[in-house]
Amino acid sequence: MPVQSFVMALLLLLGTLGLPGGGAWAQSPPDALPLEVRSALERAEVPREALVAWVQEIAAGGRSSNGHDAAPPRLIWQPDQPVNPASLAKLLTTYAALDLLGPAWTWDTPVWLQGPISRDGTLAGNLVIKGSGDPKLVLERLWLLFRRLQQFGVQRIAGDIVLDRSAFVVPEQNPGDFDGEPLRPYNVGADALLLNYKALQLTFMPDVARGVAFIGVDPPLAGVRIDTSVPLAPPGGSSACADWRSALGAQFADPARIRFAGTFNAACGEKSWPVAYIEPATYNQRALLGLWTALGGALGGTVREGSAPATPPSFVLSSPPLADVVRDINKYSNNVMAQQLFLTLGLLQRGSGTPENARAVLRQWVADRLGADVAAGLVIDNGSGLSRDTRVSGRLLARLLQSAWAAPVMPELVASLPVNGLDGTARRAGSPGVRAHLKTGSLRDVRGVAGEVLGDSGRRYVVVAILNHPNANRDAARAALDALLRWAADDGAVAASATGGAAANR
């Protein structure tokens, strides 16, 4: 009997005896890529060296889901190769935050009314708002803040609206520096007083009878004129809806004027377009004054930056709990919220919300929670993965997911991950039928998935797979990641996956 056949027969025998390392998976050496994965990589013209991968049965409390001691990895491929994880970096930020702060933790935004309130509703002084990094000070909550102010009896602020943004100290950045797309909301920079992501929500509502699409804008920005309607395009079906934004002929370059020189196709129905404001430095002032005025309020002074007093605030606006914020970050891969959370860790653990403090907190947390060996090769940039410099290893992410499964915050973290084929960034899954909670990540030259997969046997597996290559976002390259997910869900039972020769682990 040839040596290879003898080894395969011995592994099968171990499986039938129920010994560790047995079962159908044992037919595949841990450093062999499944055939389907290799084939997809070849079709995409992506070398195997561009992939890192790790598949391992989840060990909750140090034991695997079938009651045995923690199983060794079922598949490892370049586990210590540093790679850009794209948005998989959010797993590190969100798990660390849940672990260090707790799922019920909230951001508090204190507000001061500096002066008496007259009978006619005039605040004889300033309104002061101090940011603490809350990533969810969105339009609805700003409305609640001003409604609270009106419930104090204030209709006019004689002084100024003073904004204290000192909790975060971050370098100024051009929103277009990363990829030349300054109007994309994901490129908005972090801010201790981040209001509505410094973005506008434009809503286009077609009215066929009047031949126009009316334009709704939220929030209203003081000093910014925006067209209230755009002509409808001639009837011609809905094929143009794939590129309806371009057809509008939007002009965003002037901070004081937003125009639409094109048309809107009525067949598209109502559409919404979130856009980052072209002049982020003035967004807070314009948004607060615009909303306060829209609510019937008046301001005698200006909206300016300043310092909050050391006295107790008049009231505090609290954010949703951290678990809810983490869900938004991971389900929808929200880069701005992730960076807010990242800097918050630096603020709370080291006294100031600087990138350097936040990086130090995460590096120390990884060393303490996951081991100094995996922390040694970690390169952290901004906590969101929207970076060309971040580097992690497959081993680090696999160990992180194993640790999270045994942690008290496991339910909150797992529930925050997109459900494969159902919601979030995994809604349009290329591997339908695979039952999994998966964080996805993609940048130019980067594609990855990481999370937990429920196998047909009822066992759960940690799966990490990341491609770093110029062809990483080709359909065939994505098919390689989908094939690995299906292989894990099948418990690696298809013996053909291991045929064709096992490549050496690098």
C-alpha positions as CSV (number, residue, x, y, z in Angstrom):
1,M,0.0,0.0,0.0
2,P,1.4,3.4,-0.9
3,V,2.4,5.6,2.0
4,Q,-0.3,8.3,1.2
5,S,-3.0,5.7,1.0
6,F,-1.9,4.2,4.3
7,V,-2.0,7.6,6.0
8,M,-5.5,8.3,4.7
9,A,-6.7,4.9,5.8
10,L,-5.3,5.5,9.3
11,L,-7.0,8.8,9.6
12,L,-10.3,7.3,8.6
13,L,-9.8,4.6,11.2
14,L,-9.2,7.2,13.9
15,G,-12.4,8.9,12.8
16,T,-14.4,5.8,13.2
17,L,-13.0,5.2,16.7
18,G,-13.9,8.8,17.7
19,L,-10.3,9.7,18.6
20,P,-9.1,13.3,18.5
21,G,-8.2,14.4,15.0
22,G,-10.5,11.9,13.4
23,G,-13.6,12.3,11.3
24,A,-14.0,13.3,7.7
25,W,-12.1,16.5,8.2
26,A,-9.0,14.6,9.1
27,Q,-8.7,13.5,5.5
28,S,-7.4,17.0,4.7
29,P,-4.1,18.1,6.2
30,P,-4.5,21.4,8.0
31,D,-2.3,23.2,5.5
32,A,-4.1,22.0,2.3
33,L,-6.5,24.4,0.6
34,P,-9.8,22.8,-0.6
35,L,-9.9,22.1,-4.3
36,E,-12.8,24.5,-4.8
37,V,-10.8,27.3,-3.2
38,R,-7.7,26.6,-5.3
39,S,-9.7,26.4,-8.5
40,A,-11.5,29.7,-7.8
41,L,-8.1,31.4,-7.1
42,E,-6.7,30.1,-10.4
43,R,-9.7,31.4,-12.3
44,A,-9.3,34.8,-10.7
45,E,-5.5,34.8,-11.4
46,V,-4.8,35.2,-7.7
47,P,-1.8,33.2,-6.3
48,R,-2.4,31.1,-3.3
49,E,0.2,33.2,-1.4
50,A,-2.3,36.1,-1.5
51,L,-4.7,34.2,0.8
52,V,-4.6,33.7,4.6
53,A,-7.1,31.3,6.0
54,W,-8.0,29.6,9.3
55,V,-10.9,27.2,10.1
56,Q,-11.3,25.8,13.6
57,E,-14.1,24.3,15.7
58,I,-15.3,26.9,18.2
59,A,-14.1,26.1,21.7
60,A,-16.5,27.7,24.3
61,G,-15.0,27.7,27.7
62,G,-11.9,25.8,26.5
63,R,-13.9,22.9,25.1
64,S,-15.2,22.2,21.6
65,S,-18.9,22.1,20.8
66,N,-18.9,18.3,20.8
67,G,-17.5,18.1,24.4
68,H,-13.9,17.3,23.5
69,D,-10.9,19.4,24.4
70,A,-10.4,22.4,22.0
71,A,-9.8,20.9,18.6
72,P,-6.7,21.9,16.5
73,P,-7.3,24.0,13.4
74,R,-9.1,22.1,10.6
75,L,-7.4,24.4,8.0
76,I,-4.6,26.8,8.4
77,W,-3.0,28.7,5.5
78,Q,-0.3,31.3,6.1
79,P,-1.7,32.0,9.6
80,D,1.0,34.5,10.6
81,Q,1.3,36.4,7.4
82,P,0.4,40.1,8.1
83,V,-2.3,41.3,5.8
84,N,-4.6,44.3,5.5
85,P,-7.9,43.2,7.0
86,A,-10.1,46.1,5.6
87,S,-13.3,46.3,7.8
88,L,-12.5,43.1,9.6
89,A,-10.5,45.4,11.9
90,K,-13.8,46.5,13.3
91,L,-14.0,43.1,15.1
92,L,-11.0,44.1,17.2
93,T,-12.4,47.6,18.0
94,T,-15.9,46.4,18.9
95,Y,-14.9,43.3,20.9
96,A,-12.4,45.4,22.9
97,A,-15.0,48.0,23.6
98,L,-17.6,45.5,24.7
99,D,-15.0,43.8,26.9
100,L,-13.6,47.0,28.5
101,L,-16.8,49.1,28.8
102,G,-19.7,46.6,28.9
103,P,-22.7,46.3,26.6
104,A,-24.8,48.8,28.5
105,W,-22.3,51.6,28.5
106,T,-23.4,54.9,27.0
107,W,-21.9,58.2,25.8
108,D,-23.2,61.3,27.7
109,T,-23.4,64.7,26.0
110,P,-23.8,67.4,28.7
111,V,-25.7,70.7,28.0
112,W,-25.5,73.9,30.0
113,L,-28.0,76.8,30.0
114,Q,-25.8,79.7,31.1
115,G,-28.1,82.4,32.4
116,P,-31.7,83.0,33.5
117,I,-34.7,82.4,31.3
118,S,-37.1,85.3,31.0
119,R,-40.9,85.1,30.8
120,D,-40.8,85.6,27.0
121,G,-38.6,82.5,26.7
122,T,-35.2,84.2,26.2
123,L,-32.1,82.6,27.6
124,A,-30.0,85.5,28.8
125,G,-26.7,83.8,28.0
126,N,-25.1,80.9,26.1
127,L,-26.1,77.4,25.4
128,V,-23.1,75.1,25.8
129,I,-22.8,71.6,24.3
130,K,-19.8,69.4,25.1
131,G,-19.1,66.4,22.9
132,S,-17.8,63.1,24.3
133,G,-17.6,61.2,21.1
134,D,-21.2,60.0,20.8
135,P,-21.4,58.4,17.3
136,K,-25.2,58.6,17.2
137,L,-25.9,62.3,17.6
138,V,-28.1,62.0,14.5
139,L,-30.9,64.3,13.4
140,E,-33.6,62.7,15.5
141,R,-31.5,63.1,18.7
142,L,-30.5,66.6,17.9
143,W,-34.2,67.4,17.6
144,L,-34.7,65.8,21.0
145,L,-31.9,68.0,22.4
146,F,-33.6,71.2,21.2
147,R,-37.0,70.0,22.3
148,R,-35.6,69.5,25.8
149,L,-34.3,73.1,25.6
150,Q,-37.8,74.3,24.6
151,Q,-39.3,72.3,27.5
152,F,-37.1,74.5,29.8
153,G,-39.0,77.4,28.3
154,V,-36.3,78.6,25.9
155,Q,-37.4,80.0,22.6
156,R,-34.6,82.5,22.0
157,I,-30.9,82.3,22.9
158,A,-29.6,85.8,23.5
159,G,-26.0,84.6,23.5
160,D,-24.1,82.0,21.5
161,I,-24.3,78.2,21.0
162,V,-20.9,77.1,22.2
163,L,-19.5,73.8,21.1
164,D,-16.8,72.0,23.1
165,R,-14.9,69.5,20.9
166,S,-11.9,69.1,23.1
167,A,-12.4,65.4,24.1
168,F,-10.8,64.3,20.8
169,V,-7.5,65.5,19.5
170,V,-7.2,64.4,15.9
171,P,-5.2,65.8,13.0
172,E,-7.1,67.7,10.3
173,Q,-7.7,65.6,7.3
174,N,-9.1,66.1,3.8
175,P,-12.1,63.8,3.4
176,G,-10.9,62.9,-0.1
177,D,-7.4,61.9,0.9
178,F,-8.2,58.2,1.2
179,D,-9.8,57.5,-2.1
180,G,-10.6,60.8,-3.8
181,E,-14.3,60.6,-2.8
182,P,-14.9,63.5,-0.4
183,L,-18.7,63.3,-0.7
184,R,-18.8,59.7,0.5
185,P,-20.1,59.6,4.1
186,Y,-17.7,56.9,5.1
187,N,-14.8,59.4,4.6
188,V,-16.1,61.8,7.3
189,G,-13.4,62.3,10.0
190,A,-13.9,61.7,13.7
191,D,-15.1,64.5,15.9
192,A,-15.8,64.7,19.7
193,L,-19.1,66.4,18.7
194,L,-20.0,64.4,15.6
195,L,-23.4,65.7,14.5
196,N,-25.4,63.5,12.0
197,Y,-22.1,62.2,10.5
198,K,-21.7,65.6,9.0
199,A,-23.9,64.4,6.1
200,L,-27.1,65.4,4.3
201,Q,-29.9,63.0,3.4
202,L,-31.4,64.1,0.1
203,T,-34.7,62.5,-0.8
204,F,-36.2,62.6,-4.3
205,M,-40.0,62.3,-4.5
206,P,-41.4,62.2,-8.1
207,D,-44.7,63.9,-8.8
208,V,-45.7,62.9,-12.3
209,A,-48.6,65.3,-12.5
210,R,-46.4,68.3,-12.0
211,G,-43.4,66.9,-13.9
212,V,-40.9,67.2,-11.2
213,A,-39.3,65.3,-8.4
214,F,-39.4,67.3,-5.1
215,I,-36.2,67.3,-3.0
216,G,-36.3,66.8,0.7
217,V,-33.2,67.8,2.7
218,D,-32.3,66.7,6.3
219,P,-31.0,68.4,8.3
220,P,-31.6,71.9,7.0
221,L,-28.3,73.7,6.9
222,A,-28.2,77.5,7.6
223,G,-26.8,79.5,4.8
224,V,-27.0,76.8,2.2
225,R,-29.5,77.1,-0.7
226,I,-30.6,73.8,-2.2
227,D,-32.8,73.2,-5.2
228,T,-36.3,72.2,-4.1
229,S,-37.1,70.2,-7.2
230,V,-35.6,68.7,-10.4
231,P,-37.4,68.0,-13.7
232,L,-38.5,64.5,-14.5
233,A,-36.9,62.7,-17.4
234,P,-39.1,61.7,-20.4
235,P,-40.8,58.3,-19.9
236,G,-38.5,55.4,-20.9
237,G,-38.6,52.6,-18.4
238,S,-36.6,52.0,-15.3
239,S,-33.3,51.0,-17.0
240,A,-31.7,54.4,-16.1
241,C,-32.3,53.8,-12.4
242,A,-29.0,51.9,-12.1
243,D,-27.3,55.3,-12.5
244,W,-29.9,57.7,-11.3
245,R,-27.5,59.8,-9.3
246,S,-25.4,60.7,-12.3
247,A,-28.5,61.7,-14.2
248,L,-29.3,64.3,-11.6
249,G,-26.3,66.4,-12.6
250,A,-25.6,67.3,-8.9
251,Q,-23.2,70.1,-8.2
252,F,-21.9,70.1,-4.6
253,A,-18.7,72.1,-4.9
254,D,-20.1,75.4,-3.6
255,P,-20.7,75.1,0.2
256,A,-23.5,77.7,0.0
257,R,-25.4,76.2,-3.0
258,I,-26.4,72.7,-4.1
259,R,-27.8,72.5,-7.6
260,F,-29.2,69.8,-9.8
261,A,-28.7,70.4,-13.6
262,G,-30.1,67.0,-14.8
263,T,-33.3,65.0,-14.4
264,F,-34.9,62.3,-12.3
265,N,-36.6,59.2,-13.7
266,A,-40.1,58.9,-12.2
267,A,-39.9,55.1,-12.8
268,C,-37.3,54.9,-10.1
269,G,-39.8,55.8,-7.4
270,E,-38.6,57.6,-4.3
271,K,-34.9,57.5,-3.7
272,S,-32.5,58.7,-1.0
273,W,-29.0,59.9,-1.3
274,P,-26.7,60.4,1.7
275,V,-24.0,62.9,0.9
276,A,-21.1,64.2,3.1
277,Y,-21.2,68.0,3.2
278,I,-18.4,69.5,1.2
279,E,-17.2,71.9,4.0
280,P,-17.2,69.7,7.1
281,A,-15.5,72.4,9.3
282,T,-18.8,74.5,9.1
283,Y,-21.3,71.6,9.2
284,N,-22.0,71.7,13.0
285,Q,-22.6,75.4,13.0
286,R,-24.9,75.2,9.9
287,A,-26.8,72.1,11.1
288,L,-27.5,73.4,14.7
289,L,-28.6,76.9,13.5
290,G,-30.7,75.4,10.7
291,L,-32.5,72.9,12.9
292,W,-33.0,75.4,15.8
293,T,-34.5,77.9,13.4
294,A,-36.7,75.2,11.8
295,L,-38.1,74.4,15.2
296,G,-39.1,78.1,15.7
297,G,-36.1,79.1,17.8
298,A,-34.0,82.2,17.5
299,L,-30.4,82.9,18.1
300,G,-29.0,86.3,19.1
301,G,-25.3,85.4,18.8
302,T,-23.4,82.8,16.7
303,V,-22.5,79.2,16.8
304,R,-18.9,79.0,17.8
305,E,-16.3,76.7,19.5
306,G,-15.4,77.2,23.1
307,S,-14.9,75.5,26.5
308,A,-17.6,73.9,28.7
309,P,-17.8,75.1,32.3
310,A,-16.8,72.9,35.2
311,T,-20.2,73.2,36.9
312,P,-22.8,70.5,36.7
313,P,-24.8,70.5,33.4
314,S,-28.4,71.6,33.1
315,F,-29.2,68.2,31.4
316,V,-27.5,65.3,29.7
317,L,-28.3,63.6,26.4
318,S,-27.4,59.9,26.6
319,S,-26.7,57.7,23.6
320,P,-28.2,54.3,22.9
321,P,-26.2,51.5,24.8
322,L,-22.9,50.4,23.4
323,A,-24.4,47.0,22.2
324,D,-26.7,48.9,19.9
325,V,-23.9,51.0,18.5
326,V,-21.7,47.9,18.0
327,R,-24.5,46.4,16.0
328,D,-24.7,49.3,13.7
329,I,-20.9,49.3,13.3
330,N,-20.6,45.7,12.3
331,K,-23.9,45.0,10.5
332,Y,-23.4,48.0,8.2
333,S,-19.6,48.4,8.4
334,N,-19.9,52.0,9.6
335,N,-16.4,53.5,9.4
336,V,-17.2,56.8,11.1
337,M,-18.9,55.1,14.1
338,A,-16.0,52.7,14.4
339,Q,-13.5,55.5,14.5
340,Q,-15.6,57.4,17.1
341,L,-15.5,54.2,19.3
342,F,-11.8,53.8,18.7
343,L,-11.0,57.3,20.0
344,T,-13.4,56.9,22.9
345,L,-11.3,54.0,24.2
346,G,-8.3,56.3,24.2
347,L,-10.3,59.0,26.0
348,L,-11.6,56.7,28.7
349,Q,-8.6,54.6,29.2
350,R,-5.8,57.2,28.8
351,G,-7.5,60.6,29.4
352,S,-7.5,61.9,25.8
353,G,-9.1,60.8,22.6
354,T,-6.0,60.8,20.4
355,P,-5.1,58.1,17.8
356,E,-1.9,57.3,19.7
357,N,-3.8,56.7,22.9
358,A,-6.4,54.5,21.2
359,R,-3.8,52.4,19.5
360,A,-2.0,51.9,22.8
361,V,-5.2,50.8,24.4
362,L,-6.0,48.2,21.7
363,R,-2.4,46.9,21.6
364,Q,-2.4,46.4,25.3
365,W,-5.8,44.8,25.2
366,V,-4.8,42.3,22.5
367,A,-1.7,41.4,24.5
368,D,-3.6,40.8,27.7
369,R,-6.6,39.1,26.1
370,L,-5.1,37.2,23.2
371,G,-1.5,36.9,24.0
372,A,1.7,38.8,23.4
373,D,2.7,36.5,20.5
374,V,-0.2,37.7,18.3
375,A,0.0,41.3,19.4
376,A,3.6,41.6,18.3
377,G,2.7,41.7,14.6
378,L,-0.4,43.9,15.0
379,V,-0.4,47.3,13.2
380,I,-3.4,49.5,14.2
381,D,-4.4,52.7,12.4
382,N,-7.8,54.1,13.0
383,G,-10.0,51.2,14.3
384,S,-12.3,51.1,11.3
385,G,-10.2,49.3,8.7
386,L,-10.4,52.3,6.3
387,S,-6.7,52.3,6.0
388,R,-3.8,51.1,3.8
389,D,-1.6,50.5,6.8
390,T,-3.5,48.3,9.2
391,R,-2.1,44.8,9.5
392,V,-3.3,41.7,11.3
393,S,-2.7,37.9,11.0
394,G,-5.2,35.1,10.5
395,R,-4.1,33.7,13.8
396,L,-5.0,36.9,15.6
397,L,-8.5,37.1,14.2
398,A,-9.1,33.4,14.8
399,R,-7.9,33.7,18.4
400,L,-10.0,36.8,18.8
401,L,-13.2,35.0,17.7
402,Q,-12.5,32.0,19.8
403,S,-11.9,34.3,22.8
404,A,-15.1,36.2,22.1
405,W,-17.2,33.0,22.0
406,A,-16.2,32.2,25.6
407,A,-16.6,35.8,26.8
408,P,-19.6,37.2,28.7
409,V,-20.2,39.7,25.8
410,M,-20.5,36.9,23.2
411,P,-24.2,37.3,22.5
412,E,-23.8,41.1,21.8
413,L,-20.8,40.6,19.5
414,V,-22.2,37.7,17.6
415,A,-25.6,39.4,17.2
416,S,-23.8,42.4,15.7
417,L,-22.3,40.4,12.8
418,P,-24.3,40.3,9.5
419,V,-26.3,37.1,9.0
420,N,-25.1,35.5,5.8
421,G,-27.6,36.0,3.0
422,L,-30.0,37.9,5.3
423,D,-28.9,41.4,6.4
424,G,-26.2,44.0,6.6
425,T,-23.2,43.7,4.4
426,A,-23.7,39.9,4.0
427,R,-27.2,40.3,2.6
428,R,-26.1,39.5,-1.0
429,A,-24.1,36.5,-0.1
430,G,-22.3,34.4,-2.7
431,S,-22.7,31.3,-0.5
432,P,-26.5,31.1,0.1
433,G,-27.6,28.4,2.4
434,V,-24.5,28.7,4.6
435,R,-25.6,29.4,8.1
436,A,-23.2,32.0,9.5
437,H,-22.6,35.3,11.2
438,L,-19.9,37.0,9.2
439,K,-18.1,40.3,9.2
440,T,-17.1,41.3,5.7
441,G,-14.3,43.6,4.6
442,S,-13.3,45.1,1.3
443,L,-11.0,47.8,0.0
444,R,-9.2,48.2,-3.3
445,D,-7.0,45.0,-3.4
446,V,-8.5,43.5,-0.3
447,R,-11.4,41.1,0.3
448,G,-12.1,39.2,3.5
449,V,-14.6,37.4,5.8
450,A,-14.4,36.4,9.4
451,G,-17.0,35.0,11.8
452,E,-18.7,31.8,12.8
453,V,-20.2,29.1,10.6
454,L,-22.7,26.5,11.7
455,G,-21.8,23.2,10.1
456,D,-24.3,20.6,8.9
457,S,-23.2,18.4,11.9
458,G,-24.3,21.1,14.4
459,R,-20.7,22.0,15.1
460,R,-19.7,25.7,14.9
461,Y,-16.5,26.9,13.3
462,V,-14.4,30.0,13.4
463,V,-13.6,31.0,9.8
464,V,-11.1,33.6,8.7
465,A,-10.2,34.2,5.1
466,I,-8.5,37.3,3.7
467,L,-7.2,38.1,0.2
468,N,-4.7,40.8,-0.4
469,H,-4.1,41.1,-4.2
470,P,-5.0,43.5,-7.1
471,N,-7.6,41.0,-8.2
472,A,-9.1,40.4,-4.8
473,N,-12.5,41.9,-5.8
474,R,-13.0,39.9,-8.9
475,D,-16.0,37.7,-8.8
476,A,-13.9,34.6,-9.1
477,A,-11.7,35.7,-6.1
478,R,-14.8,36.3,-4.1
479,A,-16.0,32.8,-5.2
480,A,-12.9,31.4,-3.5
481,L,-14.0,32.8,-0.1
482,D,-17.5,31.6,-0.7
483,A,-16.1,28.1,-1.5
484,L,-14.2,28.1,1.8
485,L,-17.4,29.0,3.7
486,R,-19.3,26.2,2.0
487,W,-16.5,23.8,2.8
488,A,-16.6,24.7,6.5
489,A,-20.4,24.4,6.5
490,D,-20.1,20.9,5.0
491,D,-17.7,20.0,7.9
492,G,-15.1,19.5,5.3
493,A,-16.7,16.2,4.4
494,V,-16.1,16.1,0.7
495,A,-13.0,14.1,0.3
496,A,-12.4,15.6,-3.1
497,S,-11.6,18.9,-1.4
498,A,-8.3,17.4,-0.3
499,T,-7.4,15.7,-3.6
500,G,-5.0,17.2,-6.1
501,G,-2.1,17.5,-3.7
502,A,-1.7,19.5,-0.4
503,A,0.2,22.7,-0.8
504,A,2.8,23.5,1.8
505,N,1.9,26.0,4.5
506,R,3.9,29.2,4.2
